[in-house]
Amino acid sequence: MRPRARLIYNPNSGSEGMRKYAGDVLHELELAGYEASAFQTTPEPLSAQHEAARACQDGFELIVAAGGDGTINEVVNGIAPFPHRPKMGIIPGGTTNDYARALQIPRDDPVAAAKMIGKGQTLMMDIGKANDKYFMNIAAGGSMTELTYGVPSEVKSIFGYLAYFIKGAELLPGIHTVPLRVEYDDGVYEGNASMFLIGLTNSVGGFEQVVPDAELGDGNFTVIIVKTANVVDMARLIALAFNGGKHVDDPNIVYLKTNKIKVTRTDGKKLKINLDGEYGGDTPVEFTNLTQHIEMYANVDAIPAKNLAKELETQDEVMKEVEAVSKKDIDGDGKIG
């Protein structure tokens, strides 16, 4: 019996609509050895998330999310809570497509993206948990990120929006610092910040140098805390980010790695949290890195070696060998080997 794949697609994603390519994508899944079927999302809230959870419970071996980062986030939220999770594939169809960029999946050709599944290369990817919600790429908060709610989708990403209003938007006075307490594995930051960003990949808002040394699947968040709200400083940080990721050494930046992090606004007010580009609740928030939580199809050959967590991949292979010999589920993932 062939393994089953469920394509969950947003029919309105992409300039021509993902609906046009659904049949071709299903054909590629069949060529990859799967018995494939599809679900078209509806206007109902969390339609993709609910279908992903149902497919997971029904024992599908692969779930393919086709759409923008919002659709992919919903599918991740449908899969992540379960102890036994299917593999995931990505067919990008949004505007920024940060996650597909990080996995080096073609972003302008859904059929070429589907062919990546037939290539058979996967990565064990970390997933972030923010209180009771999940995210696969970015969590952020601060006055700068709050300004992104309600803006056009093409400038919705945090850094894309910053570049947008630095060029002349009228919302410059809206940026200000807020008092934060950020607790992480090796310490505490307590002070003012205009933004904090928690990244799981090196792709943020279409830029690949914002988190230049992010390693996929290494069990750590990369955290950036921006301490200034000065527009000139902000413009300089953007320039440094474009120039090889040199912003990480700037005195206005706190740059760190951690597996867990708790963010609290210390003046008693709430701070909105952005998860993968959408509103994800308010502070206080505890973030946990669920290490190598979902196996994702990726174009591994094209991912720079510096962004691959080689040590953890080696450990994973060793664990599989030990379990195969002992015939015991040592790491508690429900599988032996």
C-alpha positions as CSV (number, residue, x, y, z in Angstrom):
1,M,0.0,0.0,0.0
2,R,1.4,3.4,-1.0
3,P,1.9,6.1,1.6
4,R,-0.8,8.8,1.5
5,A,-0.2,12.6,0.9
6,R,-2.7,15.4,1.6
7,L,-2.3,18.6,-0.3
8,I,-3.8,21.6,1.6
9,Y,-3.9,24.6,-0.7
10,N,-5.1,28.2,-0.5
11,P,-6.9,28.7,-3.8
12,N,-6.2,32.5,-3.7
13,S,-2.4,32.3,-3.1
14,G,-0.1,33.5,-5.8
15,S,-0.6,35.9,-8.7
16,E,-2.5,33.3,-10.7
17,G,-4.1,31.4,-7.8
18,M,-2.9,28.1,-6.5
19,R,-6.1,26.5,-7.8
20,K,-4.6,26.5,-11.3
21,Y,-1.7,24.3,-10.3
22,A,-3.4,21.8,-7.9
23,G,-3.7,19.1,-10.5
24,D,0.0,19.3,-11.6
25,V,1.1,19.3,-7.9
26,L,-0.9,16.2,-7.2
27,H,0.6,14.5,-10.3
28,E,4.1,15.3,-8.9
29,L,3.2,13.7,-5.6
30,E,2.0,10.6,-7.4
31,L,5.3,10.4,-9.2
32,A,7.1,10.7,-5.9
33,G,5.3,7.5,-4.8
34,Y,2.3,8.9,-2.8
35,E,-1.4,8.3,-3.1
36,A,-2.3,12.0,-3.3
37,S,-5.5,13.9,-2.5
38,A,-6.3,17.6,-2.0
39,F,-8.2,19.9,0.3
40,Q,-9.0,23.5,-0.8
41,T,-9.1,25.9,2.1
42,T,-12.3,27.8,2.8
43,P,-13.0,31.2,4.3
44,E,-13.7,29.5,7.6
45,P,-11.2,30.6,10.3
46,L,-8.2,28.1,10.7
47,S,-9.5,26.0,7.8
48,A,-6.0,24.8,6.9
49,Q,-5.1,24.1,10.5
50,H,-8.2,22.0,11.1
51,E,-7.7,19.9,7.9
52,A,-4.0,19.4,8.8
53,A,-5.0,18.1,12.3
54,R,-7.6,15.8,10.7
55,A,-5.1,14.4,8.2
56,C,-2.6,13.9,10.9
57,Q,-5.1,11.9,13.0
58,D,-6.1,9.9,9.9
59,G,-2.6,8.7,9.5
60,F,-1.4,10.5,6.4
61,E,2.3,10.2,5.9
62,L,2.8,13.5,4.2
63,I,1.0,16.9,4.4
64,V,1.8,19.5,1.7
65,A,1.0,23.1,2.5
66,A,0.5,25.2,-0.6
67,G,0.1,29.0,0.0
68,G,1.8,31.8,1.7
69,D,3.5,31.8,5.1
70,G,0.1,32.2,6.8
71,T,-1.2,28.9,5.3
72,I,2.1,27.1,6.1
73,N,1.8,28.4,9.7
74,E,-1.8,27.1,10.0
75,V,-0.7,23.6,8.8
76,V,2.2,23.6,11.3
77,N,-0.2,24.5,14.0
78,G,-2.4,21.6,13.0
79,I,0.5,19.1,13.0
80,A,2.7,20.2,15.8
81,P,0.7,19.2,18.9
82,F,0.6,15.5,17.9
83,P,3.1,13.0,19.2
84,H,3.3,11.3,15.8
85,R,3.7,13.8,13.0
86,P,3.7,13.3,9.2
87,K,6.4,14.8,7.0
88,M,5.6,18.2,5.5
89,G,6.1,19.7,2.1
90,I,6.0,23.4,1.1
91,I,4.5,24.8,-2.1
92,P,5.0,28.6,-1.8
93,G,2.4,30.9,-3.1
94,G,2.5,34.1,-1.1
95,T,4.4,37.4,-1.4
96,T,7.4,37.0,0.9
97,N,7.7,33.2,1.3
98,D,10.4,33.4,3.9
99,Y,10.1,29.7,4.9
100,A,10.5,28.5,1.3
101,R,13.4,30.8,0.9
102,A,15.2,29.3,3.9
103,L,14.6,25.7,2.6
104,Q,15.7,26.8,-1.0
105,I,12.4,25.7,-2.5
106,P,11.5,27.4,-5.8
107,R,9.2,30.3,-5.0
108,D,7.8,31.3,-8.4
109,D,6.9,27.8,-9.8
110,P,4.6,25.6,-7.8
111,V,5.3,22.5,-10.0
112,A,9.1,23.0,-9.5
113,A,8.5,23.3,-5.8
114,A,6.5,20.0,-5.9
115,K,9.4,18.3,-7.6
116,M,11.5,18.9,-4.5
117,I,9.4,16.2,-2.8
118,G,10.4,13.7,-5.5
119,K,14.0,14.7,-4.9
120,G,13.6,13.0,-1.5
121,Q,15.8,15.3,0.6
122,T,14.5,16.3,4.1
123,L,15.5,18.2,7.1
124,M,14.4,17.9,10.7
125,M,13.2,21.4,11.5
126,D,12.8,23.1,14.8
127,I,9.3,24.6,15.5
128,G,8.7,27.4,18.0
129,K,6.0,27.3,20.6
130,A,4.6,30.6,22.0
131,N,2.4,29.8,24.9
132,D,-0.1,27.5,23.2
133,K,0.6,28.5,19.6
134,Y,3.2,27.4,17.2
135,F,5.4,29.2,14.6
136,M,7.9,27.9,12.1
137,N,10.0,31.0,11.2
138,I,9.6,34.3,13.1
139,A,8.1,35.6,16.4
140,A,8.4,39.3,17.1
141,G,7.0,42.1,19.2
142,G,7.5,45.9,19.9
143,S,6.1,49.1,18.6
144,M,7.8,48.6,15.2
145,T,6.0,45.3,14.7
146,E,2.7,46.6,15.9
147,L,2.7,49.1,13.0
148,T,2.7,46.3,10.5
149,Y,-0.8,45.2,11.4
150,G,-3.2,46.4,8.7
151,V,-0.6,47.4,6.1
152,P,-0.6,46.1,2.6
153,S,0.6,42.5,2.4
154,E,3.5,43.3,0.1
155,V,5.1,45.4,2.9
156,K,3.8,43.3,5.8
157,S,7.1,41.8,6.8
158,I,8.7,43.6,9.7
159,F,11.9,44.7,7.9
160,G,10.1,45.2,4.6
161,Y,7.7,47.6,6.4
162,L,10.6,49.4,8.0
163,A,12.2,50.0,4.7
164,Y,8.8,51.2,3.4
165,F,8.2,53.9,5.9
166,I,11.8,55.0,6.0
167,K,11.3,56.1,2.4
168,G,8.6,58.5,3.4
169,A,5.6,56.9,5.1
170,E,3.8,59.1,7.7
171,L,4.1,56.6,10.6
172,L,7.6,57.5,11.7
173,P,6.4,59.0,15.0
174,G,4.8,55.7,15.8
175,I,8.0,54.0,16.6
176,H,9.0,54.1,20.3
177,T,10.7,51.9,22.8
178,V,8.8,49.9,25.5
179,P,10.2,48.5,28.7
180,L,10.9,44.7,28.5
181,R,12.2,41.9,30.5
182,V,13.6,39.1,28.4
183,E,14.7,36.0,30.2
184,Y,16.8,33.5,28.2
185,D,19.0,30.4,28.9
186,D,22.1,32.3,29.8
187,G,20.8,35.5,31.3
188,V,18.3,38.4,31.4
189,Y,17.9,41.6,29.4
190,E,15.9,44.3,31.1
191,G,15.6,47.6,29.4
192,N,13.9,49.5,26.6
193,A,13.4,48.1,23.1
194,S,11.6,49.1,19.9
195,M,11.5,45.5,18.8
196,F,12.5,41.9,19.6
197,L,12.7,39.2,17.0
198,I,13.0,35.4,17.5
199,G,14.1,33.6,14.4
200,L,14.3,29.9,13.5
201,T,15.8,30.4,10.0
202,N,18.0,32.9,8.3
203,S,15.2,34.3,6.1
204,V,13.3,37.3,7.5
205,G,11.1,39.6,5.4
206,G,12.9,38.5,2.3
207,F,16.3,39.2,3.7
208,E,18.9,36.4,4.3
209,Q,21.3,38.5,6.4
210,V,19.1,39.5,9.3
211,V,19.9,36.3,11.1
212,P,23.1,35.4,9.2
213,D,24.3,32.5,11.3
214,A,21.0,30.7,11.9
215,E,21.4,26.9,11.7
216,L,18.3,24.9,10.7
217,G,17.4,22.3,13.3
218,D,20.1,23.2,15.9
219,G,17.6,23.5,18.8
220,N,18.2,27.2,19.3
221,F,16.3,30.4,18.6
222,T,18.3,33.4,17.3
223,V,17.1,36.5,19.2
224,I,17.6,40.1,18.2
225,I,16.6,42.9,20.5
226,V,16.6,46.4,19.0
227,K,17.3,48.9,21.8
228,T,16.8,52.1,19.8
229,A,13.8,53.9,18.3
230,N,15.8,56.6,16.6
231,V,15.0,56.7,12.9
232,V,18.6,57.4,11.8
233,D,19.8,54.5,13.9
234,M,17.2,52.3,12.4
235,A,18.2,53.2,8.9
236,R,21.9,52.5,9.7
237,L,21.0,49.1,11.1
238,I,19.1,48.3,7.9
239,A,22.2,49.3,5.9
240,L,24.4,47.1,8.1
241,A,22.0,44.2,7.7
242,F,22.3,44.5,3.9
243,N,26.0,44.7,4.2
244,G,26.7,41.1,5.2
245,G,24.7,41.0,8.5
246,K,27.1,43.4,10.3
247,H,24.2,44.8,12.4
248,V,24.7,42.0,14.9
249,D,27.8,43.7,16.3
250,D,26.1,47.1,16.7
251,P,25.7,48.5,20.3
252,N,22.0,49.1,19.6
253,I,21.5,45.3,19.1
254,V,21.4,42.4,21.6
255,Y,22.1,39.3,19.6
256,L,21.9,35.9,21.3
257,K,21.1,32.2,21.0
258,T,18.7,30.3,23.3
259,N,16.4,27.3,23.5
260,K,13.8,29.0,25.7
261,I,12.9,32.7,26.2
262,K,10.3,34.6,28.2
263,V,9.2,38.1,27.3
264,T,7.3,40.4,29.6
265,R,6.4,44.0,29.3
266,T,7.4,45.5,32.7
267,D,5.1,48.6,32.8
268,G,2.0,46.4,33.2
269,K,0.7,46.9,29.7
270,K,0.2,44.3,27.0
271,L,2.5,43.9,24.0
272,K,1.1,42.3,20.8
273,I,3.1,39.3,19.5
274,N,3.6,38.6,15.8
275,L,3.9,34.9,14.8
276,D,4.9,34.3,11.2
277,G,3.4,37.6,10.1
278,E,0.1,37.4,12.0
279,Y,-1.2,38.4,15.4
280,G,-0.3,35.7,17.9
281,G,-1.4,37.0,21.3
282,D,-0.1,39.3,24.0
283,T,2.8,39.3,26.5
284,P,3.8,37.7,28.8
285,V,4.8,34.9,26.4
286,E,7.1,31.9,27.0
287,F,8.8,30.7,23.8
288,T,10.1,27.1,23.6
289,N,12.2,25.6,20.7
290,L,10.8,22.2,19.9
291,T,14.0,20.8,18.5
292,Q,13.8,18.9,15.2
293,H,10.0,18.6,15.6
294,I,8.8,18.2,12.0
295,E,10.6,16.6,9.1
296,M,10.4,18.9,6.1
297,Y,11.1,18.3,2.4
298,A,13.9,20.8,1.4
299,N,16.3,21.4,-1.4
300,V,19.2,20.5,0.9
301,D,21.9,20.6,-1.8
302,A,21.2,24.3,-2.3
303,I,21.3,25.3,1.4
304,P,24.6,26.9,2.5
305,A,26.6,24.6,4.7
306,K,26.8,27.2,7.4
307,N,23.0,27.1,7.8
308,L,22.8,23.4,8.4
309,A,23.1,22.0,11.9
310,K,25.5,19.2,11.1
311,E,26.2,18.1,14.7
312,L,22.5,17.5,15.5
313,E,22.0,15.6,12.2
314,T,24.9,13.3,13.2
315,Q,23.4,12.8,16.6
316,D,20.1,11.9,15.1
317,E,21.7,9.3,12.8
318,V,23.6,7.8,15.8
319,M,20.3,7.7,17.8
320,K,18.6,5.8,14.9
321,E,21.5,3.2,14.9
322,V,21.4,2.7,18.7
323,E,17.6,2.2,18.6
324,A,17.8,-0.2,15.7
325,V,20.3,-2.3,17.6
326,S,18.6,-2.1,21.0
327,K,15.1,-2.3,19.5
328,K,13.9,0.3,21.9
329,D,12.4,3.8,21.5
330,I,15.2,5.7,23.4
331,D,14.4,9.3,22.4
332,G,10.6,8.9,23.0
333,D,9.5,9.9,19.4
334,G,7.3,6.8,19.1
335,K,9.6,5.2,16.5
336,I,12.4,2.7,16.7
337,G,15.3,3.6,14.4
